[in-house]
Amino acid sequence: MTGYRQPPKDTRFKKGQSGNPNGRPKGSGTRLTDSAKATLAAGAKMMTVRENGVTREISVVQGIELAQQKSALGGSSLAQKHFLDRHRAAEIERRAELEAEIEWGQSLIDDLIWMREVSAARGVETPMPYPHPDDIVIDQERGVRFVGPTSAEEDARLKWALRARDVLLAQDAFDCRCWNAKDDDGTDTRPGTAAVLAWLINAGVPKRYRLSEIDVIMMTFDYDRMTKRAFAKYLCQAWKGLGLAIPRGTSFVSIGKGARLLETVFGMLVETDA
């Protein structure tokens, strides 16, 4: 380390020799008194309380805190002062911890961005650490949270979900070719069940991966250029790529038919239960 110098040899500790040959004096350091031990043991004991018709087990300390809160709410100025003093102290501690977490989160973002910039400047592809800087959210009240993958396993699941979303959107475009504009009873067919599933996945992925309605429309234009036969082959291969064996030419049910199917099944279950 720059500027560091070792002490003279005659003042250094000898190998195998303790720096404190006499050891720590017996009884030195912080030790709990018998009274403190008894108090902690009594506070850790469990007791049963019942609130709003619900019975639960809490420690004696928690029970006393609960009683003090009730006393404070009942108008006891002494209980109110004691509770507010403890609350202020806890809030100061929470804010200090939150600020430390936010500082750590911002430092993590800066380090991850720097690593990516260095990799790009060198023109080499190196495995990037997780999480992605854009997936780190810093909230001044809630602290740091991650909204994307934090490991290679989570990243693999995310990529599978993204492929599944895109295949479902393609499936919906194919389904629309197979349906009439309306079901027989006049129920709208769109959106189809495949589209609903795709949008549910889309809403659950990190923002940087979400598709807009314009993105979906552009994808649909590409599918419109394909013949129905080529489209069916493409979908079959896409499902196989996800590990799902869906026969070529399969179409998902429309929302109208799906809703009627659910109503029928639910009705049968209700009748069976009755």
KEFI-860303 format. One record per residue (C-alpha): residue number from 0; residue in three letters; y, z, x. Coordinates in pm, whole numbers, plus 50000, padded with zeros to 5 digits. Layout:
+-----+------+-------+-------+-------+
|  nr | rest |     y |     z |     x |
+-----+------+-------+-------+-------+
| NUM |  ALA |     Y |     Z |     X |
...
+-----+------+-------+-------+-------+
***
This chain:
+-----+------+-------+-------+-------+
|  nr | rest |     y |     z |     x |
+-----+------+-------+-------+-------+
|   0 |  MET | 50000 | 50000 | 50000 |
|   1 |  THR | 50344 | 49910 | 50138 |
|   2 |  GLY | 50526 | 50207 | 50296 |
|   3 |  TYR | 50222 | 50436 | 50295 |
|   4 |  ARG | 50127 | 50619 | 50615 |
|   5 |  GLN | 49822 | 50838 | 50666 |
|   6 |  PRO | 49879 | 51199 | 50779 |
|   7 |  PRO | 49803 | 51297 | 51141 |
|   8 |  LYS | 49433 | 51318 | 51219 |
|   9 |  ASP | 49446 | 51688 | 51304 |
|  10 |  THR | 49573 | 51766 | 50952 |
|  11 |  ARG | 49322 | 51557 | 50758 |
|  12 |  PHE | 49021 | 51700 | 50573 |
|  13 |  LYS | 48698 | 51676 | 50773 |
|  14 |  LYS | 48410 | 51480 | 50623 |
|  15 |  GLY | 48183 | 51713 | 50426 |
|  16 |  GLN | 48438 | 51992 | 50433 |
|  17 |  SER | 48613 | 52115 | 50122 |
|  18 |  GLY | 48989 | 52109 | 50110 |
|  19 |  ASN | 48971 | 52456 | 49956 |
|  20 |  PRO | 48692 | 52641 | 50142 |
|  21 |  ASN | 48745 | 52961 | 49946 |
|  22 |  GLY | 48703 | 52784 | 49614 |
|  23 |  ARG | 48886 | 52870 | 49292 |
|  24 |  PRO | 48928 | 53246 | 49252 |
|  25 |  LYS | 48699 | 53390 | 48988 |
|  26 |  GLY | 48875 | 53434 | 48659 |
|  27 |  SER | 49165 | 53201 | 48747 |
|  28 |  GLY | 49283 | 52922 | 48518 |
|  29 |  THR | 49327 | 52921 | 48142 |
|  30 |  ARG | 49065 | 53121 | 47952 |
|  31 |  LEU | 49043 | 53200 | 47585 |
|  32 |  THR | 49062 | 53565 | 47492 |
|  33 |  ASP | 48798 | 53717 | 47265 |
|  34 |  SER | 49060 | 53735 | 46991 |
|  35 |  ALA | 49141 | 53364 | 47023 |
|  36 |  LYS | 48770 | 53275 | 47016 |
|  37 |  ALA | 48719 | 53482 | 46702 |
|  38 |  THR | 49023 | 53322 | 46535 |
|  39 |  LEU | 48904 | 52968 | 46612 |
|  40 |  ALA | 48553 | 53050 | 46490 |
|  41 |  ALA | 48688 | 53194 | 46165 |
|  42 |  GLY | 48913 | 52893 | 46112 |
|  43 |  ALA | 48621 | 52653 | 46161 |
|  44 |  LYS | 48409 | 52811 | 45890 |
|  45 |  MET | 48360 | 52600 | 45579 |
|  46 |  MET | 48463 | 52687 | 45227 |
|  47 |  THR | 48429 | 52516 | 44890 |
|  48 |  VAL | 48732 | 52407 | 44690 |
|  49 |  ARG | 48762 | 52228 | 44359 |
|  50 |  GLU | 49053 | 51996 | 44282 |
|  51 |  ASN | 49094 | 51772 | 43978 |
|  52 |  GLY | 48732 | 51832 | 43884 |
|  53 |  VAL | 48602 | 51733 | 44228 |
|  54 |  THR | 48425 | 51981 | 44456 |
|  55 |  ARG | 48443 | 51937 | 44833 |
|  56 |  GLU | 48388 | 52130 | 45155 |
|  57 |  ILE | 48682 | 52203 | 45386 |
|  58 |  SER | 48744 | 52438 | 45679 |
|  59 |  VAL | 48919 | 52773 | 45634 |
|  60 |  VAL | 49221 | 52638 | 45825 |
|  61 |  GLN | 49241 | 52339 | 45592 |
|  62 |  GLY | 49210 | 52575 | 45294 |
|  63 |  ILE | 49499 | 52789 | 45416 |
|  64 |  GLU | 49710 | 52478 | 45477 |
|  65 |  LEU | 49630 | 52360 | 45125 |
|  66 |  ALA | 49727 | 52699 | 44981 |
|  67 |  GLN | 50051 | 52695 | 45180 |
|  68 |  GLN | 50137 | 52351 | 45045 |
|  69 |  LYS | 50080 | 52474 | 44690 |
|  70 |  SER | 50293 | 52779 | 44760 |
|  71 |  ALA | 50570 | 52559 | 44901 |
|  72 |  LEU | 50558 | 52334 | 44597 |
|  73 |  GLY | 50568 | 52646 | 44382 |
|  74 |  GLY | 50906 | 52742 | 44526 |
|  75 |  SER | 50829 | 52974 | 44818 |
|  76 |  SER | 51115 | 52920 | 45064 |
|  77 |  LEU | 50917 | 53075 | 45354 |
|  78 |  ALA | 50620 | 52843 | 45292 |
|  79 |  GLN | 50853 | 52546 | 45257 |
|  80 |  LYS | 51028 | 52622 | 45589 |
|  81 |  HIS | 50699 | 52671 | 45770 |
|  82 |  PHE | 50554 | 52350 | 45628 |
|  83 |  LEU | 50866 | 52144 | 45707 |
|  84 |  ASP | 50878 | 52277 | 46064 |
|  85 |  ARG | 50517 | 52176 | 46118 |
|  86 |  HIS | 50578 | 51840 | 45952 |
|  87 |  ARG | 50878 | 51764 | 46178 |
|  88 |  ALA | 50676 | 51854 | 46486 |
|  89 |  ALA | 50389 | 51634 | 46371 |
|  90 |  GLU | 50628 | 51346 | 46296 |
|  91 |  ILE | 50780 | 51370 | 46646 |
|  92 |  GLU | 50431 | 51361 | 46795 |
|  93 |  ARG | 50332 | 51067 | 46574 |
|  94 |  ARG | 50644 | 50870 | 46668 |
|  95 |  ALA | 50586 | 50930 | 47039 |
|  96 |  GLU | 50227 | 50810 | 47006 |
|  97 |  LEU | 50340 | 50509 | 46803 |
|  98 |  GLU | 50603 | 50411 | 47060 |
|  99 |  ALA | 50346 | 50437 | 47338 |
| 100 |  GLU | 50107 | 50215 | 47141 |
| 101 |  ILE | 50380 | 49957 | 47074 |
| 102 |  GLU | 50474 | 49952 | 47442 |
| 103 |  TRP | 50109 | 49897 | 47533 |
| 104 |  GLY | 50075 | 49618 | 47275 |
| 105 |  GLN | 50382 | 49433 | 47401 |
| 106 |  SER | 50259 | 49467 | 47759 |
| 107 |  LEU | 49923 | 49325 | 47654 |
| 108 |  ILE | 50091 | 49025 | 47489 |
| 109 |  ASP | 50304 | 48961 | 47798 |
| 110 |  ASP | 49999 | 48977 | 48027 |
| 111 |  LEU | 49794 | 48741 | 47809 |
| 112 |  ILE | 50078 | 48487 | 47787 |
| 113 |  TRP | 50126 | 48503 | 48165 |
| 114 |  MET | 49755 | 48441 | 48227 |
| 115 |  ARG | 49760 | 48135 | 48004 |
| 116 |  GLU | 50074 | 48000 | 48170 |
| 117 |  VAL | 49920 | 48042 | 48515 |
| 118 |  SER | 49603 | 47866 | 48402 |
| 119 |  ALA | 49803 | 47577 | 48254 |
| 120 |  ALA | 50019 | 47545 | 48567 |
| 121 |  ARG | 49708 | 47519 | 48784 |
| 122 |  GLY | 49560 | 47258 | 48555 |
| 123 |  VAL | 49226 | 47434 | 48536 |
| 124 |  GLU | 49032 | 47556 | 48237 |
| 125 |  THR | 48935 | 47918 | 48272 |
| 126 |  PRO | 48783 | 48146 | 48009 |
| 127 |  MET | 49077 | 48307 | 47833 |
| 128 |  PRO | 49049 | 48678 | 47756 |
| 129 |  TYR | 49062 | 48808 | 47401 |
| 130 |  PRO | 49255 | 48857 | 47187 |
| 131 |  HIS | 49489 | 48559 | 47164 |
| 132 |  PRO | 49856 | 48667 | 47200 |
| 133 |  ASP | 49936 | 48524 | 46856 |
| 134 |  ASP | 49666 | 48747 | 46705 |
| 135 |  ILE | 49836 | 49069 | 46817 |
| 136 |  VAL | 50072 | 49203 | 46552 |
| 137 |  ILE | 50321 | 49475 | 46643 |
| 138 |  ASP | 50451 | 49676 | 46349 |
| 139 |  GLN | 50724 | 49932 | 46417 |
| 140 |  GLU | 50575 | 50164 | 46153 |
| 141 |  ARG | 50203 | 50092 | 46178 |
| 142 |  GLY | 50161 | 50020 | 46546 |
| 143 |  VAL | 49942 | 49748 | 46696 |
| 144 |  ARG | 49674 | 49560 | 46507 |
| 145 |  PHE | 49460 | 49257 | 46580 |
| 146 |  VAL | 49427 | 48975 | 46325 |
| 147 |  GLY | 49197 | 48751 | 46526 |
| 148 |  PRO | 48881 | 48768 | 46735 |
| 149 |  THR | 48867 | 49030 | 47009 |
| 150 |  SER | 48537 | 48920 | 47162 |
| 151 |  ALA | 48332 | 48606 | 47223 |
| 152 |  GLU | 48101 | 48700 | 46934 |
| 153 |  GLU | 48390 | 48732 | 46690 |
| 154 |  ASP | 48536 | 48405 | 46818 |
| 155 |  ALA | 48204 | 48229 | 46753 |
| 156 |  ARG | 48199 | 48362 | 46395 |
| 157 |  LEU | 48558 | 48245 | 46343 |
| 158 |  LYS | 48478 | 47895 | 46467 |
| 159 |  TRP | 48177 | 47879 | 46233 |
| 160 |  ALA | 48399 | 47985 | 45942 |
| 161 |  LEU | 48655 | 47716 | 46029 |
| 162 |  ARG | 48386 | 47448 | 46036 |
| 163 |  ALA | 48248 | 47576 | 45706 |
| 164 |  ARG | 48595 | 47558 | 45549 |
| 165 |  ASP | 48642 | 47198 | 45660 |
| 166 |  VAL | 48296 | 47096 | 45539 |
| 167 |  LEU | 48361 | 47262 | 45202 |
| 168 |  LEU | 48685 | 47066 | 45166 |
| 169 |  ALA | 48494 | 46748 | 45244 |
| 170 |  GLN | 48228 | 46852 | 44993 |
| 171 |  ASP | 48495 | 46897 | 44725 |
| 172 |  ALA | 48629 | 46547 | 44793 |
| 173 |  PHE | 48275 | 46411 | 44758 |
| 174 |  ASP | 48215 | 46613 | 44441 |
| 175 |  CYS | 48526 | 46469 | 44280 |
| 176 |  ARG | 48378 | 46122 | 44322 |
| 177 |  CYS | 48062 | 46234 | 44144 |
| 178 |  TRP | 48230 | 46399 | 43845 |
| 179 |  ASN | 48415 | 46252 | 43553 |
| 180 |  ALA | 48781 | 46350 | 43517 |
| 181 |  LYS | 48679 | 46606 | 43257 |
| 182 |  ASP | 48363 | 46791 | 43165 |
| 183 |  ASP | 48204 | 46700 | 42834 |
| 184 |  ASP | 48382 | 46983 | 42656 |
| 185 |  GLY | 48721 | 46888 | 42801 |
| 186 |  THR | 48730 | 47164 | 43067 |
| 187 |  ASP | 48914 | 47064 | 43384 |
| 188 |  THR | 48681 | 47000 | 43675 |
| 189 |  ARG | 48933 | 47070 | 43950 |
| 190 |  PRO | 48941 | 47259 | 44170 |
| 191 |  GLY | 48569 | 47259 | 44230 |
| 192 |  THR | 48369 | 47556 | 44353 |
| 193 |  ALA | 48358 | 47408 | 44705 |
| 194 |  ALA | 48738 | 47397 | 44715 |
| 195 |  VAL | 48767 | 47756 | 44594 |
| 196 |  LEU | 48531 | 47874 | 44867 |
| 197 |  ALA | 48724 | 47672 | 45127 |
| 198 |  TRP | 49058 | 47825 | 45026 |
| 199 |  LEU | 48911 | 48176 | 45033 |
| 200 |  ILE | 48798 | 48117 | 45391 |
| 201 |  ASN | 49134 | 47962 | 45477 |
| 202 |  ALA | 49319 | 48268 | 45352 |
| 203 |  GLY | 49107 | 48498 | 45566 |
| 204 |  VAL | 49147 | 48330 | 45907 |
| 205 |  PRO | 49436 | 48393 | 46151 |
| 206 |  LYS | 49760 | 48220 | 46050 |
| 207 |  ARG | 49750 | 47980 | 46345 |
| 208 |  TYR | 49425 | 47832 | 46205 |
| 209 |  ARG | 49524 | 47808 | 45838 |
| 210 |  LEU | 49555 | 47468 | 45673 |
| 211 |  SER | 49850 | 47380 | 45454 |
| 212 |  GLU | 49824 | 47175 | 45137 |
| 213 |  ILE | 49962 | 46878 | 45334 |
| 214 |  ASP | 49682 | 46918 | 45590 |
| 215 |  VAL | 49422 | 46907 | 45313 |
| 216 |  ILE | 49580 | 46598 | 45155 |
| 217 |  MET | 49571 | 46417 | 45490 |
| 218 |  MET | 49203 | 46509 | 45529 |
| 219 |  THR | 49134 | 46371 | 45180 |
| 220 |  PHE | 49291 | 46038 | 45276 |
| 221 |  ASP | 49043 | 46007 | 45561 |
| 222 |  TYR | 48750 | 46074 | 45328 |
| 223 |  ASP | 48876 | 45817 | 45076 |
| 224 |  ARG | 48826 | 45546 | 45338 |
| 225 |  MET | 48452 | 45622 | 45356 |
| 226 |  THR | 48197 | 45463 | 45128 |
| 227 |  LYS | 48006 | 45704 | 44907 |
| 228 |  ARG | 47687 | 45635 | 45102 |
| 229 |  ALA | 47853 | 45699 | 45439 |
| 230 |  PHE | 48027 | 46005 | 45295 |
| 231 |  ALA | 47697 | 46152 | 45173 |
| 232 |  LYS | 47540 | 46096 | 45517 |
| 233 |  TYR | 47837 | 46257 | 45689 |
| 234 |  LEU | 47818 | 46565 | 45465 |
| 235 |  CYS | 47443 | 46605 | 45517 |
| 236 |  GLN | 47492 | 46603 | 45894 |
| 237 |  ALA | 47789 | 46840 | 45870 |
| 238 |  TRP | 47586 | 47094 | 45673 |
| 239 |  LYS | 47303 | 47067 | 45924 |
| 240 |  GLY | 47556 | 47138 | 46198 |
| 241 |  LEU | 47625 | 47468 | 46024 |
| 242 |  GLY | 47255 | 47546 | 46004 |
| 243 |  LEU | 47233 | 47473 | 45631 |
| 244 |  ALA | 46982 | 47223 | 45494 |
| 245 |  ILE | 47161 | 47072 | 45195 |
| 246 |  PRO | 47003 | 46745 | 45074 |
| 247 |  ARG | 47204 | 46428 | 45107 |
| 248 |  GLY | 47405 | 46344 | 44797 |
| 249 |  THR | 47415 | 46703 | 44666 |
| 250 |  SER | 47729 | 46787 | 44467 |
| 251 |  PHE | 47854 | 47136 | 44386 |
| 252 |  VAL | 47928 | 47233 | 44027 |
| 253 |  SER | 48278 | 47214 | 43892 |
| 254 |  ILE | 48479 | 47523 | 43804 |
| 255 |  GLY | 48424 | 47453 | 43435 |
| 256 |  LYS | 48046 | 47435 | 43467 |
| 257 |  GLY | 48043 | 47724 | 43714 |
| 258 |  ALA | 48237 | 47947 | 43476 |
| 259 |  ARG | 48005 | 47865 | 43188 |
| 260 |  LEU | 47704 | 47934 | 43408 |
| 261 |  LEU | 47840 | 48275 | 43508 |
| 262 |  GLU | 47919 | 48359 | 43147 |
| 263 |  THR | 47566 | 48265 | 43043 |
| 264 |  VAL | 47403 | 48469 | 43319 |
| 265 |  PHE | 47631 | 48768 | 43252 |
| 266 |  GLY | 47557 | 48749 | 42881 |
| 267 |  MET | 47183 | 48749 | 42947 |
| 268 |  LEU | 47218 | 49053 | 43174 |
| 269 |  VAL | 47417 | 49240 | 42909 |
| 270 |  GLU | 47156 | 49163 | 42642 |
| 271 |  THR | 46876 | 49272 | 42875 |
| 272 |  ASP | 47055 | 49598 | 42954 |
| 273 |  ALA | 47109 | 49665 | 42583 |
+-----+------+-------+-------+-------+
***
